[in-house]
Amino acid sequence: MEITRFKDVRRYDAPKHYNMRGLRLQGFDASASTFAWTGLSHFLPGGGAEMDTSPLEKIYVVIEGAITIELADGETHLLSRLDSCFIPGGEARAIRNESNTVATMLVIMPYPEGSS
């Protein structure tokens, strides 16, 4: 078993994200996990991620605050504390924190091919 202490986690920068601090909880340089990695994203008010797609599946779990997920067709969904969503590979999405408080979200994803 490998334990990652929150006091020891490292920051990572996610492409196309803004006003967001990402912390790696598991996988990559945080643990020997080979099937997926887990990050914790803190979105400042007005923070988010640009509309983008990737071939990888994603699971988002909102831990605190609220996050708006917008799909490519303009459909939006507000996720509040302990709400979660699964985004299939290839589905475009944008993320926004439209509130005046920090929103915190757990992100679980498989590794990009060849990077685990």
C-alpha positions in Angstrom: 0.0 0.0 0.0 1.1 3.6 -0.7 -0.2 6.5 1.3 -0.1 10.0 0.0 -0.3 12.6 2.7 -2.0 15.8 1.6 0.8 17.9 3.1 3.2 16.3 0.6 1.2 16.4 -2.7 2.6 18.3 -5.6 1.0 20.9 -7.9 0.5 20.2 -11.6 -0.7 22.5 -14.3 -3.5 21.3 -16.5 -3.6 22.5 -20.1 -6.3 25.0 -21.0 -7.3 25.5 -17.3 -7.3 29.0 -15.7 -7.6 30.2 -12.2 -7.2 26.6 -11.0 -4.7 24.9 -8.8 -4.3 21.2 -9.5 -2.8 18.8 -6.9 -1.8 15.2 -7.8 -3.1 12.8 -5.2 -2.4 9.4 -6.9 -0.5 8.2 -10.0 2.3 9.7 -12.1 4.9 10.9 -9.5 2.5 10.5 -6.5 2.2 6.7 -6.5 2.8 3.6 -8.5 -0.8 3.4 -9.7 -0.9 2.0 -13.2 -4.6 2.1 -14.1 -5.5 5.7 -13.4 -4.4 8.9 -11.7 -6.3 11.2 -9.3 -6.1 14.9 -9.0 -7.7 17.5 -6.8 -8.7 20.7 -8.5 -9.3 24.0 -6.7 -11.2 26.5 -9.0 -11.1 30.1 -7.9 -14.3 32.2 -8.5 -14.4 32.7 -12.3 -11.9 29.8 -12.8 -12.4 26.9 -15.2 -11.3 25.0 -18.2 -11.8 25.9 -21.9 -14.0 23.8 -24.1 -11.8 20.9 -25.0 -12.0 17.2 -25.8 -9.6 14.3 -25.2 -9.8 10.6 -26.0 -9.7 9.8 -22.3 -12.7 9.1 -20.0 -13.0 11.3 -16.9 -14.8 11.2 -13.6 -15.5 14.5 -11.8 -16.6 14.6 -8.1 -17.4 18.0 -6.7 -16.1 18.0 -3.1 -17.0 21.6 -2.2 -18.8 24.5 -3.9 -20.4 24.1 -7.3 -19.1 23.6 -10.9 -20.9 24.2 -14.1 -20.1 21.7 -16.9 -20.9 22.8 -20.4 -21.1 20.4 -23.3 -20.3 21.2 -26.9 -24.0 21.5 -27.8 -24.4 24.3 -25.2 -26.2 22.0 -22.6 -25.1 22.9 -19.1 -25.2 21.0 -15.8 -24.5 22.4 -12.3 -22.8 20.0 -10.1 -22.9 20.7 -6.3 -21.3 19.1 -3.3 -20.9 15.3 -3.8 -22.5 15.4 -7.3 -20.4 13.6 -9.9 -20.3 13.0 -13.6 -18.7 10.6 -16.1 -17.5 12.2 -19.3 -16.8 9.6 -22.1 -13.7 9.9 -24.2 -14.2 12.2 -27.2 -16.9 14.3 -25.5 -16.1 18.0 -25.4 -16.7 19.9 -22.2 -15.9 23.2 -20.5 -15.7 23.8 -16.7 -16.7 27.0 -14.9 -16.9 28.1 -11.3 -19.6 30.7 -11.5 -19.8 31.3 -7.8 -17.9 33.7 -5.4 -16.3 30.8 -3.5 -13.6 28.3 -4.3 -14.9 25.1 -5.8 -13.0 21.8 -5.2 -13.3 18.8 -7.6 -11.8 15.3 -7.6 -10.6 14.2 -11.0 -10.1 10.5 -11.9 -8.7 9.6 -15.3 -6.8 6.8 -17.0 -3.3 7.6 -18.2 -2.7 8.9 -21.7 -1.3 6.0 -23.8 2.4 5.4 -23.1 2.7 7.7 -20.0 1.9 5.5 -17.0 
